[in-house]
């Protein structure tokens, strides 16, 4: 982490436009953003670099957001995880 107000934030979503929109907003707010297009890439990213926060889509192909949450808790319990969705019928 470069300073106290800046976070390294992972945005994991299978939709590129969602990753880009959220990523641009967070970058403009002064955070470092890394993107992952699926759960497997998100886990590899968390394994390869320090991440403070992961914003994770609940619906992704392969490893879904809830499974990813379980795996992040086991692999890197210090990473905060927020599950997000654009679907209103959970």
Protein Blocks (a to p, Z undefined) as FASTA:
>chain_A
ZZfkbccdddddfbfklmmmmmmmmmmnopacdddfbfklmmmmmmmpccfbdcddfbdg
hjafklmmmmmmmmmmmbccddddfbfkZZ
